[in-house]
Amino acid sequence: MYICLILSVFHLVLMMPCFGSVDIGKLSIEQKVGQLLIVHFNGEEVNPAAKLLVQQLGVGGIIYYNWSNGLYSPEQVQRLSSGLQNLAKDQANPIPLLIMVDQEGGRVARLTQGFSSFPSNHEVGLADQPEYAERVAFSIASELRAVGINMNLAPVVDIDEQGKPAYIGSRSFGDSPEKVISCAKMALSGYRNAGIIAALKHFPGHGSVKVDTHLDLPVLLKSKFELEEREFRPFRALVEEAEVIMTGHILVPEIDAVNCATLSKTLLDILRKEIGYAGLIISDSLVMEGLLKNCECIDEAAIRAFNAGCDLLLLGGKQLQGSRESFELSEHDIHRIHKAITAAVKNGLISHERLNESVERILRIKEKYMQFET
């Protein structure tokens, strides 16, 4: 199956649309706001919901889930990706979509039917051969490329807390910063060599907290000094190689007693100004209960996350508990959020400079990774 997938990439490349460079000056505020949004829709193929999201709202990307997009065979995923990109091409200002998935290996794998089964990060780390991490990442990435997915929300660089039960567990390469850094460095190389955008996650570090952010807000009771000694180290070591970093909905009271990392300009300024990160920052899903405990609505969460420093706003997934269990955003909810962010720009709550800064980062990475699809 793996060989078939690799061969099929040549077929996909012939099908993929070609996009030229985009002049940000020709984009309206509404088009720029659309580029910030990563969304999901329910459908195994292009449908009216997808058309609204891609062509009317001009969203920046789509995230796939088993429960919303089928993902029952490589052929089905390939057709879906090609159809979505053709929607994006058929516009006055055609901009390719980021099409992404969580395909970490182990227990976090959205693509399972007809795709290879890959080891967890924990299993990769146990091999004590960083080059193995590169081979695994390259293989994952090659399968993603073959079906039109251009971004993987991986690798995880959270450091497992030895001897303590934690939410991340087998998703971590190990319990030492050195092992996590060496494996993640090689994984980034594997993704890059296969032409896939990778995303380190979850800043500032999820490895030692016990709470699942889908369900509640975890609190990381560490000082900045302790974070520098452990949680921040992978991000510092890989700052020049990481093109995307995902935030975690984690409260660090010693740094910001009110806002979790996704909503904390103080924490994201550490990433930008002290660690020196210049790439894209993507929020973890804004539908998670851990984040919404501090926000009245997702519209507010999106505006606050953007003003804190997130470039891409992930609006995919379901809530998993309470009265809103199984709630997911519809295309009409996305439309409302798009309008709220646009209004925030027009009334000065979000500056034009801040908006352009993020859109330029997004367009840059799209141009870098998608020009070979001709």
C-alpha atoms as one frame of an Amber mdcrd trajectory, in Angstrom:
protein
   0.000   0.000   0.000   2.796   2.418   0.873   4.439   1.933  -2.553   1.067
   2.496  -4.243   0.631   5.736  -2.323   4.079   6.976  -3.307   3.394   6.195
  -6.965   0.013   7.917  -6.808   1.623  11.215  -5.846   2.662  11.659  -9.472
  -0.978  11.319 -10.523  -2.010  13.845  -7.875   0.630  16.379  -8.902  -0.764
  16.338 -12.435  -4.229  17.020 -11.031  -3.248  19.815  -8.647  -3.905  23.413
  -9.706  -1.065  25.862 -10.206  -1.116  29.064  -8.163   0.949  32.162  -8.780
   2.208  34.706  -6.269  -0.465  36.730  -4.463  -0.283  40.500  -4.037  -1.518
  41.216  -0.516  -2.378  44.744  -1.590  -5.117  43.368  -3.841  -6.843  41.502
  -1.019  -9.809  43.010   0.802 -10.077  42.940   4.587 -12.593  40.103   4.227
 -10.197  38.080   2.077  -7.343  38.650   4.516  -9.474  37.553   7.468 -10.465
  34.417   5.559  -6.802  33.430   5.280  -6.518  33.303   9.086  -9.146  30.573
   9.445  -8.531  26.818   9.446 -11.881  25.042   9.453 -13.561  21.701   8.941
 -16.775  20.745   7.177 -18.891  17.626   6.989 -18.505  15.888   3.673 -16.533
  13.161   1.927 -16.386  15.276  -1.219 -16.832  18.907  -2.216 -20.332  20.095
  -1.306 -22.199  23.404  -0.736 -20.665  23.823   2.747 -17.165  23.488   1.313
 -17.984  25.961  -1.455 -19.233  28.528   1.049 -16.119  28.174   3.189 -13.580
  28.208   0.364 -15.164  30.493  -2.206 -17.345  32.874  -0.210 -15.274  33.177
   2.972 -11.888  32.418   1.398 -10.676  30.360   4.348  -6.955  29.714   4.621
  -7.233  25.988   5.119  -9.180  22.826   5.890  -8.485  20.264   8.613  -9.618
  16.690   8.052 -11.290  14.435  10.644 -12.483  10.835  10.307 -15.936  11.703
  11.627 -16.472  14.590   9.206 -14.637  13.680   6.000 -14.761   9.902   5.709
 -11.047   9.295   5.106 -11.950   5.704   4.204  -9.378   5.248   1.437  -6.394
   7.048  -0.107  -8.388   7.502  -3.316 -11.270   9.206  -1.495  -8.926  11.545
   0.394  -7.076  12.377  -2.815 -10.304  13.265  -4.638 -11.416  15.421  -1.725
  -8.114  17.331  -1.596  -8.069  17.895  -5.344 -11.673  19.097  -5.337 -11.031
  21.563  -2.523  -7.944  23.001  -4.211  -9.885  23.390  -7.456 -12.476  25.401
  -5.529  -9.677  27.638  -4.268  -8.286  28.071  -7.769 -11.625  29.128  -9.204
 -11.543  32.618  -7.663 -10.493  36.120  -8.708  -7.487  35.951  -6.368  -6.677
  32.221  -6.238  -4.819  31.217  -3.078  -4.073  27.550  -2.323  -5.481  25.926
   0.772  -3.509  24.571   3.651  -4.960  21.067   3.976  -3.939  19.546   7.274
  -4.436  16.598   9.571  -3.242  15.207  12.900  -1.125  12.236  11.815   1.391
  11.870  14.649   1.621   8.086  14.653   0.481   5.809  17.469  -2.890   6.689
  18.982  -3.216   9.999  17.130  -3.742   9.050  13.490  -6.682  10.310  11.423
  -5.703   8.355   8.305  -5.947   4.628   9.037  -7.954   2.896   6.302  -5.610
   2.029   3.472  -2.729   3.938   5.061   0.321   2.630   6.912   0.316   2.233
  10.684   3.164   4.229  12.219   4.768   3.977  15.669   4.016   6.498  18.385
   6.585   9.136  19.268   7.270   7.204  22.470   8.157   4.112  20.442  10.320
   6.191  18.101  12.157   7.649  21.106  12.766   4.210  22.619  14.744   3.234
  19.511  17.478   5.728  20.549  18.173   6.381  16.878  17.177   9.929  15.874
  17.516   8.993  12.200  14.596   6.606  12.775  12.460   9.651  13.589  13.445
  11.112  10.226  12.486   7.934   8.362   9.122   7.693  10.109   8.334  11.374
   9.462   9.366  11.091   5.812   7.128   8.041   5.369   4.154   9.737   7.040
   4.730  12.865   4.958   5.010  10.920   1.705   1.617   9.335   2.307   0.110
  12.738   3.122   1.544  14.304  -0.027   0.179  11.459  -2.104  -3.378  12.376
  -1.077  -3.064  16.152  -1.317  -2.452  16.972   2.339   0.279  19.591   2.657
   0.536  20.114   6.424   0.794  17.790   9.417   0.081  18.970  12.951   3.185
  17.176  14.201   5.690  16.528  15.696   4.839  16.819  19.387   7.740  18.319
  21.350   6.130  18.128  24.781   8.494  16.478  27.258   7.007  13.607  29.209
   7.237  13.918  32.982   8.889  10.725  34.172   6.972   8.858  36.853   3.919
  11.127  36.690   0.676  10.396  34.830   0.208  12.983  32.098  -2.183  13.612
  29.234   0.494  13.558  26.510   2.028  10.198  27.466   2.949   8.130  24.387
   2.689  11.186  22.154   6.024  12.406  23.569   9.414  11.281  22.269  10.642
  10.932  25.850  11.265  12.425  29.270  14.487  14.284  28.516  14.762  17.551
  26.561  17.789  16.183  24.713  15.900  13.162  23.354  12.871  15.234  22.379
  15.059  17.789  20.603  17.126  15.213  18.692  14.068  13.234  17.547  12.040
  16.320  16.643  14.942  17.830  14.712  15.183  14.732  12.561  11.394  14.509
  12.188  11.327  18.095  10.895  13.958  17.109   8.357  11.846  14.161   7.227
   8.743  16.287   6.750  10.680  19.018   4.956  12.370  16.557   2.578   8.969
  15.138   1.637   7.503  18.595   1.010   5.154  18.696   4.002   4.749  21.630
   6.400   5.239  20.455   9.991   3.972  22.062  13.191   5.708  21.753  16.548
   3.241  21.464  19.408   2.192  22.510  22.062   3.827  25.749  23.246   4.684
  26.410  26.094   4.766  22.665  26.895   2.050  20.129  27.660   4.169  17.257
  28.918   3.708  17.503  32.662   0.017  18.398  32.968  -2.629  15.762  33.635
  -5.647  17.517  32.152  -6.877  17.066  28.575  -7.444  20.563  27.151 -10.476
  19.244  25.251 -12.150  18.891  28.647 -10.700  21.514  30.989  -7.955  24.090
  31.402  -4.650  22.599  32.629  -2.498  24.684  34.954   1.288  24.496  34.689
   2.710  25.481  38.093   6.249  26.327  37.020   8.324  29.455  37.122   9.803
  30.971  33.999  13.215  29.654  35.103  11.832  26.112  35.347  10.191  26.448
  31.945  13.480  27.601  30.442  15.193  24.536  31.916  12.697  22.118  30.402
   9.528  23.035  28.471  10.992  25.885  26.407  14.137  24.013  25.375  12.784
  22.210  22.279  11.318  25.447  20.976  14.604  27.310  21.529  16.663  24.544
  19.950  14.431  24.242  16.883  13.471  27.898  16.415  15.384  28.215  13.140
  13.914  25.023  11.676  10.287  25.250  12.753   7.944  26.873  10.257   4.781
  26.429  12.330   4.294  26.216  16.107   0.973  25.336  17.732  -0.074  26.862
  21.034  -1.473  24.860  23.929  -4.446  25.957  26.019  -2.340  25.920  29.178
  -2.443  28.411  32.032   0.972  29.378  33.451   0.127  31.579  36.470   3.744
  32.595  37.096   3.777  34.306  33.682   0.110  35.153  33.027  -2.375  34.472
  35.790  -5.425  35.219  33.627  -4.890  34.000  30.079  -3.949  30.558  28.795
  -1.057  30.509  26.319  -3.296  30.738  23.249  -4.790  33.981  24.568  -1.667
  35.330  26.288   0.298  38.026  24.495   2.830  37.804  27.326   3.563  34.131
  26.619   3.484  34.452  22.842   5.796  37.481  23.077   8.276  35.196  24.853
   8.076  32.885  21.846   8.449  35.755  19.377  10.801  38.190  21.094  12.862
  36.143  23.551  13.052  32.790  21.793  13.198  34.574  18.449  10.570  32.648
  16.500   9.623  34.228  13.158   7.340  31.572  11.640   3.609  30.911  11.789
   1.815  30.429  15.089  -1.360  28.350  14.916  -3.772  28.048  17.814  -4.918
  24.693  19.045  -8.637  24.267  18.347 -10.691  27.163  19.673 -13.602  24.767
  20.241 -11.851  23.116  23.210 -13.429  23.478  26.633 -10.101  24.406  28.227
  -9.994  27.607  26.205 -13.676  28.485  26.326 -13.695  28.586  30.112 -12.115
  32.025  29.759 -14.233  33.285  26.850 -17.912  34.070  26.486 -17.995  32.743
  22.931 -15.759  31.408  20.159 -15.976  34.741  18.314 -14.324  36.412  21.305
 -11.776  33.609  21.593 -10.779  34.040  17.941 -10.239  37.789  18.273  -8.315
  37.439  21.521  -6.125  34.629  20.178  -5.291  36.669  17.101  -4.433  39.776
  19.090  -2.292  37.651  21.425  -0.135  36.594  18.480  -1.699  33.572  16.737
  -1.558  33.828  12.946  -3.813  30.886  12.116  -7.010  30.235  14.074  -8.008
  26.565  14.207 -11.807  26.244  14.277 -12.051  22.486  13.781 -13.210  19.681
  16.026 -15.972  18.993  18.531 -16.536  19.799  22.154 -16.333  16.623  24.187
 -18.225  17.210  27.417 -21.061  18.980  29.203 -24.173  20.487  27.697 -22.329
  21.244  24.459 -20.924  17.748  24.013 -20.602  16.909  20.305 -21.125  20.568
  19.381 -19.195  21.515  16.280 -19.008  24.710  14.288 -21.115  24.762  11.121
 -20.227  26.764   8.037 -22.729  29.363   9.259 -20.899  29.648  12.584 -17.642
  30.143  10.656 -19.352  32.867   8.627 -20.366  34.618  11.857 -16.839  34.381
  13.291 -15.414  35.703  10.013 -17.756  38.694  10.246 -16.801  39.305  13.889
 -13.071  39.375  13.096 -13.673  41.586  10.055 -15.662  44.014  12.212 -12.854
  43.999  14.785 -10.450  45.128  12.055 -12.782  47.818  10.770 -13.461  49.240
  14.238  -9.786  49.209  15.259  -9.871  46.372  17.781  -7.460  44.562  15.451
  -4.949  46.770  13.653  -4.423  46.595   9.884  -0.702  46.205  10.575  -1.328
  43.169  12.760  -3.617  41.623  10.129  -1.131  42.182   7.298   1.701  40.743
   9.373  -0.081  37.408   9.748  -1.406  37.251   6.205   2.096  37.873   4.839
   3.422  34.941   6.892   0.610  32.718   5.621   1.111  33.672   1.978   4.872
  33.199   2.297   4.605  29.609   3.479   1.951  28.814   0.882   4.143  30.158
  -1.890   7.133  28.228  -0.590   5.404  24.848  -0.357   2.830  24.996  -3.120
   4.633  26.337  -6.165   5.918  22.858  -7.026   2.346  21.651  -7.563   2.246
  22.486 -11.266
